[in-house]
Amino acid sequence: MYWIGIDVAKRKHDIVVLDESGQPVGKPLTIRNNREGIDTLIATLRALDGQVQIALEATGHYWLSLYEQLSKASFDVLVLNPLQVHAYSRSGIRRAKTDKRDAFWVADFLRIGGARPSRVPETTYLQIRDLGRFRFGLIDDIGDCKRKLLSILDRVFPEYETLFSSVFLRSSRELLKKTTNPQEFASFDLAELSNLLRSASHGRFGTDKAKRIIETARDSIGITVLMDAGKLQVQCLLAQIEFLETQVVQVDEAIRQLMDTIPQYITSIPGIGPVTGAVILGEIGDVLRFSELEKLVAYAGIDPTVHHSGQFEGTKAHMSKRGSPYLRRALWLSASVARLHDPQLKAYYDKRKVEGKHHGQIMGALCRKLLARVYVVLKENRPYELR
């Protein structure tokens, strides 16, 4: 029996082969992450006289291609959590840290039986996961653009954000496309500005709002020398925001189409919508790889940290945040909706709030309750029932 450990990287992979006694077989092998390198690895593994068991760490997305190629070549491959391998490597006396040494620890961890069989998500779930993560990235980019825009307005027209409930309402956006200069706002024709507001807001705003904008602009203390530059920056940022928003719509449609191809009941749980449901499904993948709820809770990183030593026992527990940040974010968003619309979770939130618990602490507990529902629905493959 041969135990193969692979340290995965972007440009190259380091491979160590151990025999049954834990001794290296030959010298460590380094291959390029390309077709020639992978073919060399496959040929080397096939030349070994005995059974082969391979393990590699889930390093970013770089492991996926190698895993796919080795699986197609009919090798049995386990994917390991880097945290587990790192913890095991600390059992060594020497603190040497090299790629080849990392490959050795992967192989040895596999040899001693520390690795558990892993389930790599199916193609559809991988696509959903990637699109869900990409969508979160787009949302973050939109938020970044909005923060930049507000910062610019705070310099050139600081009073503007008091005029609307949100600077990013459609009517406000249409105004900002015209100008951000208070002097230009102040010189607007009242009838023209009223018509622009009425059209952009579908009749919600009109002459009264136009008068208030003009009066506010006249008394503005914006920095005059920055107004031309600010106008250009705001217009560029608005264009970026609108472009990113159209991309979010495209991604949502692609996610919806993928979700339609798989049987799922996760969106039957109050608080979980099509998008957050897709992210949760994509991050969890095959729920059967979690033998119990606590393992899924740990994977989401919403398990509490524990500090206990001798007579000392910590009283302030925090989320470990060691698992998937995307799963944790989707759970938090879903819990925020569920606490408003689910009677049980709303009652729980209100009760804990009266007891003096902090909002974040209560939300962490709601995330765990919501994940417990997800776990049951996925494991039993049935719709959620409120009992």
C-alpha positions as a LaTeX table, in Angstrom:
\begin{tabular}{lrrr}
\hline
Residue & $x$ (\AA) & $y$ (\AA) & $z$ (\AA) \\
\hline
Met1 & 0.00 & 0.00 & 0.00 \\
Tyr2 & 1.29 & 3.44 & $-0.92$ \\
Trp3 & 0.10 & 6.71 & 0.59 \\
Ile4 & 0.37 & 9.75 & $-1.65$ \\
Gly5 & 0.30 & 13.29 & $-0.27$ \\
Ile6 & 0.00 & 16.25 & $-2.63$ \\
Asp7 & 0.67 & 19.87 & $-1.70$ \\
Val8 & $-1.42$ & 21.87 & $-4.16$ \\
Ala9 & $-0.38$ & 25.28 & $-5.52$ \\
Lys10 & $-1.23$ & 27.48 & $-8.48$ \\
Arg11 & 1.78 & 26.75 & $-10.70$ \\
Lys12 & 3.11 & 23.46 & $-9.35$ \\
His13 & 2.29 & 20.52 & $-7.10$ \\
Asp14 & 4.64 & 18.69 & $-4.72$ \\
Ile15 & 4.11 & 14.95 & $-4.21$ \\
Val16 & 5.42 & 12.62 & $-1.50$ \\
Val17 & 4.95 & 8.83 & $-1.57$ \\
Leu18 & 5.06 & 6.88 & 1.71 \\
Asp19 & 5.10 & 3.12 & 2.19 \\
Glu20 & 3.16 & 1.22 & 4.87 \\
Ser21 & 5.81 & 1.97 & 7.51 \\
Gly22 & 5.67 & 5.71 & 6.80 \\
Gln23 & 9.01 & 5.85 & 4.99 \\
Pro24 & 9.35 & 7.97 & 1.83 \\
Val25 & 9.54 & 6.03 & $-1.43$ \\
Gly26 & 12.08 & 7.76 & $-3.63$ \\
Lys27 & 12.55 & 11.50 & $-3.69$ \\
Pro28 & 9.65 & 13.98 & $-3.53$ \\
Leu29 & 8.27 & 14.78 & $-6.96$ \\
Thr30 & 7.46 & 18.28 & $-8.20$ \\
Ile31 & 5.26 & 18.68 & $-11.27$ \\
Arg32 & 4.00 & 21.68 & $-13.18$ \\
Asn33 & 0.28 & 22.34 & $-13.03$ \\
Asn34 & $-0.29$ & 21.60 & $-16.71$ \\
Arg35 & $-1.15$ & 18.64 & $-18.93$ \\
Glu36 & 2.44 & 17.40 & $-19.15$ \\
Gly37 & 2.92 & 17.56 & $-15.39$ \\
Ile38 & $-0.33$ & 15.74 & $-14.58$ \\
Asp39 & 0.45 & 13.04 & $-17.17$ \\
Thr40 & 3.83 & 12.57 & $-15.49$ \\
Leu41 & 2.13 & 12.20 & $-12.10$ \\
Ile42 & $-0.36$ & 9.65 & $-13.41$ \\
Ala43 & 2.41 & 7.61 & $-15.04$ \\
Thr44 & 4.44 & 7.68 & $-11.81$ \\
Leu45 & 1.49 & 6.50 & $-9.73$ \\
Arg46 & 0.66 & 3.68 & $-12.15$ \\
Ala47 & 4.25 & 2.47 & $-12.00$ \\
Leu48 & 3.96 & 1.78 & $-8.24$ \\
Asp49 & 3.69 & $-1.92$ & $-7.43$ \\
Gly50 & 0.68 & $-1.95$ & $-5.10$ \\
Gln51 & $-2.49$ & $-0.15$ & $-4.12$ \\
Val52 & $-2.47$ & 3.64 & $-4.14$ \\
Gln53 & $-4.38$ & 6.03 & $-1.88$ \\
Ile54 & $-4.11$ & 9.76 & $-2.67$ \\
Ala55 & $-4.91$ & 12.81 & $-0.54$ \\
Leu56 & $-4.66$ & 16.51 & $-1.27$ \\
Glu57 & $-5.69$ & 19.67 & 0.54 \\
Ala58 & $-8.63$ & 21.80 & $-0.55$ \\
Thr59 & $-6.47$ & 24.82 & $-1.35$ \\
Gly60 & $-8.60$ & 27.53 & $-2.94$ \\
His61 & $-9.90$ & 26.26 & $-6.27$ \\
Tyr62 & $-6.55$ & 24.85 & $-7.42$ \\
Trp63 & $-7.28$ & 21.34 & $-6.14$ \\
Leu64 & $-10.37$ & 20.90 & $-8.32$ \\
Ser65 & $-8.59$ & 20.48 & $-11.62$ \\
Leu66 & $-6.08$ & 17.99 & $-10.19$ \\
Tyr67 & $-8.85$ & 16.08 & $-8.41$ \\
Glu68 & $-10.83$ & 15.85 & $-11.65$ \\
Gln69 & $-7.86$ & 14.58 & $-13.67$ \\
Leu70 & $-6.87$ & 11.94 & $-11.08$ \\
Ser71 & $-10.46$ & 10.77 & $-10.69$ \\
Lys72 & $-10.78$ & 10.38 & $-14.47$ \\
Ala73 & $-7.64$ & 8.23 & $-14.32$ \\
Ser74 & $-9.51$ & 5.93 & $-11.86$ \\
Phe75 & $-7.51$ & 6.86 & $-8.75$ \\
Asp76 & $-9.13$ & 7.08 & $-5.33$ \\
Val77 & $-8.61$ & 10.65 & $-4.09$ \\
Leu78 & $-9.48$ & 12.18 & $-0.72$ \\
Val79 & $-9.81$ & 15.93 & $-0.25$ \\
Leu80 & $-8.65$ & 17.13 & 3.18 \\
Asn81 & $-9.38$ & 20.21 & 5.23 \\
Pro82 & $-6.12$ & 22.21 & 5.50 \\
Leu83 & $-6.87$ & 22.97 & 9.16 \\
Gln84 & $-6.79$ & 19.26 & 10.01 \\
Val85 & $-3.48$ & 18.70 & 8.25 \\
His86 & $-1.97$ & 21.81 & 9.84 \\
Ala87 & $-3.02$ & 20.62 & 13.31 \\
Tyr88 & $-1.50$ & 17.18 & 12.63 \\
Ser89 & 1.76 & 18.66 & 11.34 \\
Arg90 & 2.26 & 20.40 & 14.70 \\
Ser91 & 2.82 & 16.97 & 16.25 \\
Gly92 & 6.25 & 16.92 & 14.61 \\
Ile93 & 9.32 & 18.03 & 16.54 \\
Arg94 & 10.90 & 19.97 & 13.70 \\
Arg95 & 9.16 & 23.16 & 12.58 \\
Ala96 & 10.40 & 23.06 & 8.99 \\
Lys97 & 7.87 & 24.57 & 6.58 \\
Thr98 & 8.29 & 23.71 & 2.91 \\
Asp99 & 5.93 & 22.54 & 0.19 \\
Lys100 & 7.52 & 19.10 & 0.17 \\
Arg101 & 7.22 & 18.88 & 3.95 \\
Asp102 & 3.56 & 19.83 & 3.67 \\
Ala103 & 3.06 & 17.01 & 1.15 \\
Phe104 & 4.67 & 14.60 & 3.62 \\
Trp105 & 2.24 & 15.57 & 6.38 \\
Val106 & $-0.72$ & 15.11 & 4.00 \\
Ala107 & 0.50 & 11.61 & 3.12 \\
Asp108 & 1.22 & 10.68 & 6.74 \\
Phe109 & $-2.14$ & 12.00 & 7.94 \\
Leu110 & $-3.76$ & 9.77 & 5.33 \\
Arg111 & $-1.58$ & 6.79 & 6.36 \\
Ile112 & $-2.49$ & 6.88 & 10.05 \\
Gly113 & $-6.20$ & 6.94 & 9.23 \\
Gly114 & $-6.89$ & 10.54 & 10.19 \\
Ala115 & $-8.52$ & 11.34 & 6.85 \\
Arg116 & $-12.18$ & 10.60 & 6.33 \\
Pro117 & $-13.82$ & 9.77 & 2.99 \\
Ser118 & $-14.74$ & 13.04 & 1.29 \\
Arg119 & $-17.62$ & 13.84 & $-1.00$ \\
Val120 & $-16.93$ & 16.40 & $-3.70$ \\
Pro121 & $-20.12$ & 18.21 & $-4.78$ \\
Glu122 & $-21.73$ & 17.19 & $-8.06$ \\
Thr123 & $-21.33$ & 19.38 & $-11.13$ \\
Thr124 & $-24.59$ & 21.27 & $-10.60$ \\
Tyr125 & $-23.81$ & 22.04 & $-6.98$ \\
Leu126 & $-20.31$ & 23.22 & $-7.91$ \\
Gln127 & $-21.82$ & 25.60 & $-10.47$ \\
Ile128 & $-24.36$ & 26.89 & $-7.96$ \\
Arg129 & $-21.61$ & 27.36 & $-5.38$ \\
Asp130 & $-19.39$ & 29.31 & $-7.78$ \\
Leu131 & $-22.25$ & 31.52 & $-8.96$ \\
Gly132 & $-23.36$ & 32.16 & $-5.39$ \\
Arg133 & $-19.86$ & 33.24 & $-4.38$ \\
Phe134 & $-19.57$ & 35.37 & $-7.52$ \\
Arg135 & $-22.88$ & 37.04 & $-6.68$ \\
Phe136 & $-21.69$ & 37.93 & $-3.20$ \\
Gly137 & $-18.63$ & 39.48 & $-4.84$ \\
Leu138 & $-20.83$ & 41.60 & $-7.11$ \\
Ile139 & $-22.91$ & 42.74 & $-4.12$ \\
Asp140 & $-19.74$ & 43.71 & $-2.29$ \\
Asp141 & $-18.54$ & 45.66 & $-5.34$ \\
Ile142 & $-21.86$ & 47.52 & $-5.48$ \\
Gly143 & $-21.57$ & 48.34 & $-1.79$ \\
Asp144 & $-18.03$ & 49.59 & $-2.30$ \\
Cys145 & $-19.14$ & 51.88 & $-5.16$ \\
Lys146 & $-21.98$ & 53.23 & $-3.04$ \\
Arg147 & $-19.67$ & 54.01 & $-0.15$ \\
Lys148 & $-17.30$ & 55.86 & $-2.49$ \\
Leu149 & $-20.20$ & 57.85 & $-3.97$ \\
Leu150 & $-21.49$ & 58.86 & $-0.53$ \\
Ser151 & $-17.99$ & 59.97 & 0.44 \\
Ile152 & $-17.76$ & 62.21 & $-2.64$ \\
Leu153 & $-21.21$ & 63.70 & $-2.02$ \\
Asp154 & $-20.18$ & 64.40 & 1.56 \\
Arg155 & $-17.47$ & 66.68 & 0.17 \\
Val156 & $-19.25$ & 68.45 & $-2.68$ \\
Phe157 & $-22.91$ & 68.50 & $-1.51$ \\
Pro158 & $-23.04$ & 67.24 & 2.11 \\
Glu159 & $-26.69$ & 68.18 & 2.56 \\
Tyr160 & $-27.87$ & 66.06 & $-0.37$ \\
Glu161 & $-28.38$ & 62.81 & 1.55 \\
Thr162 & $-31.01$ & 64.55 & 3.74 \\
Leu163 & $-33.23$ & 65.07 & 0.70 \\
Phe164 & $-34.11$ & 61.40 & 0.10 \\
Ser165 & $-34.66$ & 58.36 & 2.28 \\
Ser166 & $-31.89$ & 56.79 & 0.19 \\
Val167 & $-29.41$ & 58.45 & $-2.13$ \\
Phe168 & $-29.81$ & 55.46 & $-4.45$ \\
Leu169 & $-33.54$ & 55.78 & $-5.13$ \\
Arg170 & $-34.25$ & 55.94 & $-8.86$ \\
Ser171 & $-35.34$ & 59.60 & $-8.63$ \\
Ser172 & $-32.15$ & 60.51 & $-6.75$ \\
Arg173 & $-29.99$ & 58.66 & $-9.24$ \\
Glu174 & $-31.56$ & 60.54 & $-12.15$ \\
Leu175 & $-30.74$ & 63.83 & $-10.44$ \\
Leu176 & $-27.14$ & 62.84 & $-9.76$ \\
Lys177 & $-26.68$ & 61.90 & $-13.40$ \\
Lys178 & $-27.42$ & 65.55 & $-14.19$ \\
Thr179 & $-25.10$ & 67.10 & $-11.63$ \\
Thr180 & $-23.73$ & 66.99 & $-8.08$ \\
Asn181 & $-22.97$ & 70.72 & $-8.03$ \\
Pro182 & $-25.18$ & 72.59 & $-5.53$ \\
Gln183 & $-24.87$ & 75.77 & $-7.59$ \\
Glu184 & $-26.31$ & 73.98 & $-10.63$ \\
Phe185 & $-29.10$ & 72.49 & $-8.53$ \\
Ala186 & $-29.90$ & 75.96 & $-7.21$ \\
Ser187 & $-30.20$ & 77.36 & $-10.76$ \\
Phe188 & $-32.54$ & 74.56 & $-11.97$ \\
Asp189 & $-35.84$ & 75.63 & $-13.50$ \\
Leu190 & $-38.50$ & 74.66 & $-10.93$ \\
Ala191 & $-40.91$ & 73.25 & $-13.50$ \\
Glu192 & $-38.18$ & 71.22 & $-15.23$ \\
Leu193 & $-36.91$ & 69.80 & $-11.94$ \\
Ser194 & $-40.46$ & 68.98 & $-10.82$ \\
Asn195 & $-41.17$ & 67.10 & $-14.06$ \\
Leu196 & $-37.90$ & 65.18 & $-13.79$ \\
Leu197 & $-38.69$ & 64.10 & $-10.22$ \\
Arg198 & $-42.30$ & 63.23 & $-11.06$ \\
Ser199 & $-41.25$ & 61.04 & $-13.98$ \\
Ala200 & $-38.41$ & 59.28 & $-12.15$ \\
Ser201 & $-40.48$ & 58.60 & $-9.01$ \\
His202 & $-43.71$ & 57.64 & $-10.84$ \\
Gly203 & $-45.53$ & 60.57 & $-9.30$ \\
Arg204 & $-44.25$ & 60.19 & $-5.75$ \\
Phe205 & $-42.24$ & 63.42 & $-5.83$ \\
Gly206 & $-43.10$ & 66.71 & $-7.51$ \\
Thr207 & $-42.99$ & 70.47 & $-6.95$ \\
Asp208 & $-42.61$ & 70.37 & $-3.16$ \\
Lys209 & $-39.56$ & 68.11 & $-3.37$ \\
Ala210 & $-38.10$ & 70.26 & $-6.17$ \\
Lys211 & $-38.45$ & 73.41 & $-4.05$ \\
Arg212 & $-36.73$ & 71.73 & $-1.11$ \\
Ile213 & $-33.82$ & 70.59 & $-3.31$ \\
Ile214 & $-33.29$ & 74.09 & $-4.69$ \\
Glu215 & $-33.47$ & 75.69 & $-1.25$ \\
Thr216 & $-31.05$ & 73.15 & 0.23 \\
Ala217 & $-28.62$ & 73.63 & $-2.66$ \\
Arg218 & $-28.56$ & 77.40 & $-2.14$ \\
Asp219 & $-27.39$ & 76.96 & 1.46 \\
Ser220 & $-24.87$ & 74.18 & 0.76 \\
Ile221 & $-21.36$ & 74.35 & 2.22 \\
Gly222 & $-19.87$ & 71.92 & $-0.31$ \\
Ile223 & $-16.21$ & 72.30 & $-1.28$ \\
Thr224 & $-16.35$ & 74.40 & $-4.44$ \\
Val225 & $-12.95$ & 73.46 & $-5.89$ \\
Leu226 & $-13.88$ & 69.74 & $-5.90$ \\
Met227 & $-17.25$ & 70.04 & $-7.62$ \\
Asp228 & $-16.18$ & 69.37 & $-11.21$ \\
Ala229 & $-14.12$ & 66.35 & $-10.21$ \\
Gly230 & $-16.89$ & 65.16 & $-7.91$ \\
Lys231 & $-19.47$ & 65.37 & $-10.68$ \\
Leu232 & $-17.40$ & 63.13 & $-12.96$ \\
Gln233 & $-16.64$ & 60.62 & $-10.20$ \\
Val234 & $-20.29$ & 60.32 & $-9.16$ \\
Gln235 & $-21.43$ & 59.79 & $-12.75$ \\
Cys236 & $-18.78$ & 57.07 & $-13.26$ \\
Leu237 & $-19.74$ & 55.35 & $-10.01$ \\
Leu238 & $-23.45$ & 55.43 & $-10.88$ \\
Ala239 & $-22.69$ & 53.80 & $-14.22$ \\
Gln240 & $-20.66$ & 51.10 & $-12.43$ \\
Ile241 & $-23.45$ & 50.47 & $-9.92$ \\
Glu242 & $-26.08$ & 50.09 & $-12.63$ \\
Phe243 & $-23.85$ & 47.80 & $-14.67$ \\
Leu244 & $-23.12$ & 45.61 & $-11.66$ \\
Glu245 & $-26.82$ & 45.48 & $-10.83$ \\
Thr246 & $-27.62$ & 44.16 & $-14.32$ \\
Gln247 & $-24.97$ & 41.48 & $-13.79$ \\
Val248 & $-26.57$ & 40.48 & $-10.48$ \\
Val249 & $-29.85$ & 39.99 & $-12.35$ \\
Gln250 & $-28.09$ & 37.79 & $-14.93$ \\
Val251 & $-26.45$ & 35.69 & $-12.21$ \\
Asp252 & $-29.77$ & 35.33 & $-10.36$ \\
Glu253 & $-31.38$ & 33.99 & $-13.53$ \\
Ala254 & $-28.54$ & 31.49 & $-14.07$ \\
Ile255 & $-28.86$ & 30.33 & $-10.44$ \\
Arg256 & $-32.62$ & 29.97 & $-10.82$ \\
Gln257 & $-32.20$ & 27.79 & $-13.91$ \\
Leu258 & $-29.71$ & 25.54 & $-12.10$ \\
Met259 & $-31.98$ & 25.28 & $-9.06$ \\
Asp260 & $-34.82$ & 24.15 & $-11.33$ \\
Thr261 & $-32.76$ & 21.13 & $-12.40$ \\
Ile262 & $-32.37$ & 19.64 & $-8.92$ \\
Pro263 & $-35.01$ & 18.43 & $-6.45$ \\
Gln264 & $-34.80$ & 20.67 & $-3.38$ \\
Tyr265 & $-37.08$ & 21.84 & $-0.58$ \\
Ile266 & $-34.76$ & 24.29 & 1.12 \\
Thr267 & $-36.78$ & 27.31 & $-0.01$ \\
Ser268 & $-39.79$ & 25.93 & 1.87 \\
Ile269 & $-38.07$ & 27.08 & 5.08 \\
Pro270 & $-39.27$ & 30.57 & 6.13 \\
Gly271 & $-36.55$ & 33.17 & 5.58 \\
Ile272 & $-34.68$ & 31.25 & 2.89 \\
Gly273 & $-35.24$ & 32.60 & $-0.61$ \\
Pro274 & $-34.06$ & 31.37 & $-4.01$ \\
Val275 & $-30.69$ & 33.13 & $-3.84$ \\
Thr276 & $-29.75$ & 32.44 & $-0.21$ \\
Gly277 & $-31.11$ & 28.91 & $-0.63$ \\
Ala278 & $-28.85$ & 28.37 & $-3.63$ \\
Val279 & $-25.80$ & 29.63 & $-1.71$ \\
Ile280 & $-26.60$ & 27.35 & 1.24 \\
Leu281 & $-27.09$ & 24.34 & $-1.05$ \\
Gly282 & $-23.93$ & 25.08 & $-3.01$ \\
Glu283 & $-21.80$ & 25.46 & 0.11 \\
Ile284 & $-23.17$ & 22.36 & 1.86 \\
Gly285 & $-23.19$ & 20.13 & $-1.22$ \\
Asp286 & $-23.98$ & 16.57 & $-0.16$ \\
Val287 & $-25.42$ & 16.86 & 3.35 \\
Leu288 & $-24.62$ & 13.19 & 4.00 \\
Arg289 & $-20.96$ & 14.10 & 4.44 \\
Phe290 & $-22.01$ & 15.58 & 7.80 \\
Ser291 & $-22.88$ & 12.67 & 10.09 \\
Glu292 & $-24.44$ & 14.99 & 12.67 \\
Leu293 & $-25.75$ & 18.53 & 12.93 \\
Glu294 & $-22.83$ & 19.75 & 15.07 \\
Lys295 & $-20.38$ & 19.00 & 12.25 \\
Leu296 & $-22.42$ & 21.11 & 9.84 \\
Val297 & $-22.63$ & 23.88 & 12.45 \\
Ala298 & $-18.82$ & 23.79 & 12.74 \\
Tyr299 & $-18.48$ & 23.83 & 8.94 \\
Ala300 & $-20.60$ & 26.99 & 8.87 \\
Gly301 & $-18.36$ & 28.52 & 11.54 \\
Ile302 & $-21.29$ & 29.41 & 13.83 \\
Asp303 & $-20.17$ & 27.09 & 16.63 \\
Pro304 & $-19.02$ & 28.88 & 19.81 \\
Thr305 & $-15.37$ & 29.10 & 20.76 \\
Val306 & $-14.54$ & 27.39 & 24.06 \\
His307 & $-11.91$ & 28.66 & 26.50 \\
His308 & $-11.29$ & 26.32 & 29.43 \\
Ser309 & $-8.06$ & 25.58 & 31.26 \\
Gly310 & $-7.65$ & 24.28 & 34.81 \\
Gln311 & $-9.87$ & 26.36 & 37.06 \\
Phe312 & $-10.47$ & 28.96 & 34.35 \\
Glu313 & $-13.58$ & 28.81 & 32.21 \\
Gly314 & $-14.32$ & 31.62 & 29.76 \\
Thr315 & $-17.78$ & 33.16 & 29.90 \\
Lys316 & $-17.73$ & 35.18 & 26.68 \\
Ala317 & $-18.24$ & 32.80 & 23.78 \\
His318 & $-17.95$ & 34.00 & 20.19 \\
Met319 & $-18.55$ & 32.40 & 16.83 \\
Ser320 & $-15.52$ & 30.43 & 15.73 \\
Lys321 & $-15.89$ & 31.70 & 12.13 \\
Arg322 & $-13.60$ & 28.89 & 11.00 \\
Gly323 & $-15.89$ & 27.43 & 8.32 \\
Ser324 & $-17.37$ & 28.66 & 5.06 \\
Pro325 & $-17.86$ & 32.46 & 5.19 \\
Tyr326 & $-20.34$ & 32.24 & 2.31 \\
Leu327 & $-22.55$ & 29.73 & 4.14 \\
Arg328 & $-22.37$ & 31.83 & 7.29 \\
Arg329 & $-23.32$ & 34.99 & 5.40 \\
Ala330 & $-26.27$ & 33.31 & 3.68 \\
Leu331 & $-27.50$ & 31.96 & 7.02 \\
Trp332 & $-27.24$ & 35.39 & 8.62 \\
Leu333 & $-29.21$ & 37.00 & 5.78 \\
Ser334 & $-31.86$ & 34.27 & 5.96 \\
Ala335 & $-32.11$ & 34.53 & 9.75 \\
Ser336 & $-32.60$ & 38.30 & 9.46 \\
Val337 & $-35.65$ & 37.67 & 7.26 \\
Ala338 & $-36.91$ & 34.70 & 9.28 \\
Arg339 & $-36.99$ & 36.60 & 12.56 \\
Leu340 & $-39.52$ & 38.98 & 10.99 \\
His341 & $-41.75$ & 36.40 & 9.30 \\
Asp342 & $-41.40$ & 33.13 & 11.22 \\
Pro343 & $-43.58$ & 33.14 & 14.39 \\
Gln344 & $-41.31$ & 30.77 & 16.33 \\
Leu345 & $-38.06$ & 32.57 & 15.54 \\
Lys346 & $-39.65$ & 35.99 & 16.09 \\
Ala347 & $-40.88$ & 34.91 & 19.52 \\
Tyr348 & $-37.44$ & 33.52 & 20.36 \\
Tyr349 & $-35.72$ & 36.75 & 19.26 \\
Asp350 & $-38.10$ & 38.96 & 21.26 \\
Lys351 & $-37.74$ & 36.76 & 24.37 \\
Arg352 & $-33.94$ & 36.84 & 24.28 \\
Lys353 & $-33.95$ & 40.58 & 23.59 \\
Val354 & $-36.05$ & 41.17 & 26.72 \\
Glu355 & $-33.53$ & 39.07 & 28.65 \\
Gly356 & $-30.85$ & 41.58 & 27.67 \\
Lys357 & $-29.00$ & 39.54 & 25.04 \\
His358 & $-27.08$ & 41.40 & 22.34 \\
His359 & $-28.52$ & 41.42 & 18.81 \\
Gly360 & $-25.49$ & 39.65 & 17.35 \\
Gln361 & $-25.61$ & 36.94 & 19.99 \\
Ile362 & $-29.31$ & 36.28 & 19.33 \\
Met363 & $-28.76$ & 36.24 & 15.57 \\
Gly364 & $-26.02$ & 33.64 & 16.01 \\
Ala365 & $-28.51$ & 31.43 & 17.85 \\
Leu366 & $-31.11$ & 32.01 & 15.11 \\
Cys367 & $-28.57$ & 30.99 & 12.47 \\
Arg368 & $-28.01$ & 27.72 & 14.30 \\
Lys369 & $-31.76$ & 27.06 & 14.59 \\
Leu370 & $-32.18$ & 27.81 & 10.90 \\
Leu371 & $-29.28$ & 25.52 & 9.98 \\
Ala372 & $-30.88$ & 22.74 & 12.04 \\
Arg373 & $-33.99$ & 23.07 & 9.88 \\
Val374 & $-31.87$ & 23.02 & 6.74 \\
Tyr375 & $-30.09$ & 19.88 & 7.95 \\
Val376 & $-33.36$ & 17.99 & 8.52 \\
Val377 & $-34.93$ & 19.11 & 5.23 \\
Leu378 & $-31.86$ & 18.13 & 3.20 \\
Lys379 & $-31.27$ & 14.86 & 5.02 \\
Glu380 & $-34.90$ & 13.71 & 4.85 \\
Asn381 & $-35.43$ & 15.30 & 1.43 \\
Arg382 & $-38.84$ & 16.72 & 2.29 \\
Pro383 & $-40.47$ & 20.17 & 2.60 \\
Tyr384 & $-40.27$ & 22.04 & 5.88 \\
Glu385 & $-43.27$ & 21.76 & 8.18 \\
Leu386 & $-44.00$ & 24.33 & 10.89 \\
Arg387 & $-44.96$ & 22.43 & 14.03 \\
\hline
\end{tabular}
